[in-house]
Amino acid sequence: MQRTLILLVMVIAASLLLGCGNSKSGSAADGDGESETQDGDTDHDQDTESADQDSQDHDVLVDGDAESDGDSQIEAEADSVDPDPDAEIADGDSEAQIEGESVDGDSDGTADGDSDSSEREAIELDGDPAELGIYIDPITGLYWQNPPSTSAMIFSDAIQYCQDLSLGGVTDWRLPSISELRFLIQGCVNTTKDGACPVTDTCTKTSCWNGLTCNGCGVGSGPGPDACYWYDDFTGTCSWYWSSSRVSGSTTFSWSVVFDEGKIAQNLTITSSYARCVR
């Protein structure tokens, strides 16, 4: 009997001990469940806050883009505004100036740029050009001495002769270049100003001379007075005339035109030829 009671007490005690253990386990489980629930709630709250922040950020970006678009639209509208009328006037003035320059350039009338525009300026003479001994070329506007020098002279004297010349109040005379002197050649196709002979102001070397194209058209066949190869209105000795163009690389030769042959030739500067001055 006593043994039975002892066993019963032991069973009861064991049951109580088992009950307490299960209770602690349950509590721990409940605690874990609550912790998990709280963690889940915290994660959910954080996700919600992130979502809200993302939404706010997106709204800010959208608003910013909208403002940017608005600025762009304003700038675009500003760009579309009509340009300053003064700017249009300035452009018009520029165009007019360019056109004016083009007209001025065309009105120069210089063939191949042989002379500058100052040589073509009309001047007031002291009388009739023909009576003053001046021929005004209607094509080039050049003023030519007519008649020319009455005597032949060496090259250096010819230069000085023209510098000292005064006709009709005009004092800026000079010896013509080879291209200018070629303007006077008439009736010899190869040696006129546009002829095939290569000798010009820009080609003054000995190698520029070509016997086939620069050697003239023969003596006594010109269309001018005394069968000379110059203008009908010209007077003077039909012979060799100096140009101011030296043979390139030479100190002893200059280019000349032989008007009784229509020829372009090198001329020794210490020999004598005539001078017809120009301005």
C-alpha positions in Angstrom: 0.0 0.0 0.0 2.7 2.4 1.0 4.6 1.4 -2.1 1.5 2.1 -4.2 1.2 5.5 -2.8 4.8 6.2 -3.4 4.5 5.2 -7.1 1.3 7.3 -7.4 3.1 10.3 -6.0 6.0 9.7 -8.4 3.6 9.5 -11.4 1.8 12.7 -10.3 5.1 14.5 -9.9 6.3 13.3 -13.3 3.1 14.5 -14.8 3.5 17.9 -13.3 7.0 18.1 -14.5 6.0 17.2 -18.0 3.1 19.7 -17.9 5.5 22.5 -16.9 7.9 21.6 -19.7 5.2 21.7 -22.3 4.0 25.0 -21.0 7.4 26.6 -21.3 7.8 25.2 -24.8 4.4 26.5 -25.8 5.4 29.9 -24.4 8.6 29.9 -26.3 6.7 28.9 -29.4 4.2 31.7 -28.8 7.0 34.1 -28.3 8.6 33.0 -31.6 5.3 33.4 -33.3 4.8 36.8 -31.9 8.4 37.7 -32.9 7.8 36.4 -36.4 4.6 38.4 -36.5 6.4 41.5 -35.3 9.2 41.0 -37.7 6.7 40.5 -40.5 4.9 43.6 -39.4 8.1 45.5 -39.3 9.1 44.3 -42.8 5.7 45.1 -44.1 5.8 48.6 -42.6 9.3 49.1 -44.0 8.1 47.9 -47.4 5.1 50.2 -47.2 7.4 53.2 -46.3 9.7 52.3 -49.2 6.8 52.2 -51.5 5.5 55.5 -50.2 9.0 57.0 -50.6 9.3 55.6 -54.1 5.9 57.0 -54.9 6.9 60.5 -53.5 10.2 60.3 -55.4 8.4 59.4 -58.6 6.0 62.3 -58.1 9.0 64.6 -57.6 10.6 63.3 -60.7 7.4 63.7 -62.7 6.9 67.3 -61.4 10.6 68.0 -62.2 10.1 66.6 -65.7 7.0 68.6 -66.1 8.8 71.8 -65.0 11.7 70.9 -67.4 9.2 70.4 -70.2 7.7 73.7 -69.3 11.0 75.4 -69.5 11.8 73.7 -72.8 8.4 74.9 -74.1 9.1 78.4 -72.9 12.6 78.3 -74.5 11.1 76.9 -77.7 8.5 79.7 -77.7 11.2 82.2 -77.2 13.2 80.8 -80.1 10.1 81.0 -82.3 9.7 84.7 -81.6 10.4 86.8 -84.7 14.0 88.0 -85.0 15.0 91.5 -84.2 13.9 93.8 -87.0 17.1 95.6 -86.7 19.0 92.4 -87.4 17.0 92.0 -90.6 17.9 95.6 -91.6 21.6 94.9 -90.8 21.4 91.8 -92.9 19.8 93.8 -95.7 22.6 96.4 -95.4 25.2 93.6 -95.6 23.6 92.2 -98.8 23.4 95.7 -100.3 27.0 96.3 -99.4 28.1 93.0 -101.0 26.0 93.8 -104.1 27.5 97.3 -104.2 31.0 95.9 -104.0 30.3 93.5 -106.8 29.0 96.3 -109.0 32.0 98.4 -108.1 34.3 95.5 -109.0 32.6 95.0 -112.3 32.6 98.7 -113.1 36.4 98.8 -112.9 36.7 97.6 -116.4 40.2 96.3 -116.0 41.1 93.4 -118.3 43.3 91.0 -116.4 44.0 93.5 -113.7 46.7 95.2 -115.7 46.3 98.6 -114.0 44.8 99.9 -110.8 41.5 101.8 -110.6 43.3 105.2 -109.9 44.6 105.1 -113.5 41.0 105.0 -114.8 39.6 107.9 -112.7 38.2 110.6 -114.9 39.9 113.9 -114.3 39.2 117.4 -115.3 41.6 118.4 -118.0 42.6 122.0 -118.9 41.1 121.6 -122.4 40.2 119.2 -125.2 42.2 115.9 -124.8 43.2 115.7 -128.4 44.5 119.3 -128.4 46.4 118.6 -125.1 48.1 115.6 -126.6 46.1 113.0 -124.7 44.1 110.0 -126.0 41.6 108.5 -123.6 41.0 104.8 -124.3 37.2 104.3 -124.3 37.6 100.6 -123.3 40.2 100.7 -120.6 39.9 104.3 -119.5 43.7 104.7 -119.7 45.1 108.1 -120.7 47.8 107.8 -123.3 50.3 110.4 -124.4 49.6 111.2 -128.1 51.8 112.0 -129.9 54.5 110.1 -128.0 58.1 111.2 -127.5 59.6 112.7 -130.6 63.0 111.1 -130.0 64.3 107.7 -128.9 66.1 107.2 -125.6 67.5 104.5 -123.4 65.4 102.7 -120.9 66.3 104.7 -117.7 65.7 107.9 -119.6 62.3 106.7 -120.8 61.2 106.1 -117.2 62.4 109.6 -116.1 60.8 111.2 -119.2 57.3 109.9 -118.2 57.8 110.8 -114.6 58.6 114.4 -115.6 55.8 114.7 -118.2 52.9 117.2 -117.7 50.0 117.4 -120.1 46.7 119.2 -119.6 47.4 119.6 -115.8 48.0 115.9 -115.5 51.4 115.0 -113.9 51.1 111.4 -112.8 52.4 109.8 -116.0 54.5 106.7 -116.1 56.0 104.2 -118.6 53.4 101.5 -119.4 53.8 97.8 -118.4 54.1 95.2 -121.2 50.4 94.2 -120.7 49.3 97.8 -121.0 51.4 98.3 -124.1 49.8 95.2 -125.6 46.4 97.0 -125.3 47.6 99.3 -128.1 48.4 96.5 -130.6 45.8 96.2 -133.3 45.5 93.8 -136.3 47.9 91.1 -135.1 45.9 88.4 -133.3 48.7 86.7 -131.4 50.1 89.7 -129.8 47.0 91.8 -128.9 46.1 91.9 -125.2 44.3 88.6 -125.4 46.6 87.0 -128.0 48.5 83.7 -127.6 51.9 85.3 -126.9 52.6 84.4 -123.2 54.5 87.6 -122.4 52.5 89.6 -119.9 53.0 91.4 -116.6 52.8 88.0 -114.8 55.1 86.2 -117.3 58.3 88.2 -117.9 60.9 85.5 -118.1 62.9 84.9 -121.3 61.2 81.5 -121.5 57.8 83.3 -121.8 58.7 84.4 -125.3 57.6 82.2 -128.1 58.8 82.7 -131.7 55.5 81.3 -133.2 53.2 83.6 -131.2 55.2 86.7 -130.2 57.1 87.4 -133.4 54.4 89.7 -134.9 52.7 89.8 -138.3 55.2 91.3 -140.6 56.4 94.8 -141.5 53.9 97.3 -143.0 50.7 95.3 -142.7 49.0 97.0 -139.7 45.6 98.7 -139.8 46.8 102.1 -138.4 48.4 105.1 -140.0 51.6 104.3 -142.0 50.5 100.6 -141.7 51.3 100.6 -138.0 49.8 98.1 -135.6 48.1 100.6 -133.3 44.9 102.7 -133.1 43.8 104.8 -136.1 43.9 107.9 -133.9 47.5 107.4 -132.9 50.4 109.5 -134.2 54.1 109.2 -133.8 57.0 107.2 -135.1 56.0 103.6 -135.8 58.9 101.7 -134.2 60.2 100.2 -131.0 58.5 101.4 -127.7 59.6 100.7 -124.1 57.5 99.0 -121.5 58.4 99.3 -117.8 58.5 95.5 -117.5 62.0 94.2 -117.2 62.9 90.7 -118.3 62.7 88.6 -115.2 66.2 87.9 -113.7 67.9 90.4 -116.1 69.3 93.8 -115.4 70.1 94.6 -119.0 66.9 93.7 -120.9 63.3 95.0 -120.8 60.3 94.1 -122.9 59.2 96.2 -125.8 56.6 96.3 -128.5 57.7 96.8 -132.1 54.6 98.5 -133.6 55.7 98.4 -137.3 55.7 94.6 -137.0 53.2 94.0 -134.2 56.0 92.1 -132.4 56.8 91.7 -128.7 60.5 91.5 -128.1 63.3 91.8 -125.5 65.2 95.1 -125.8 68.7 95.9 -124.5 68.2 98.7 -122.0 71.1 100.8 -123.3 69.7 100.9 -126.8 67.3 103.7 -127.9 63.6 103.3 -128.3 60.5 105.6 -128.0 58.3 106.2 -125.0 54.5 106.6 -125.0 53.5 107.5 -121.5 50.3 106.4 -119.7 48.2 107.2 -116.6 
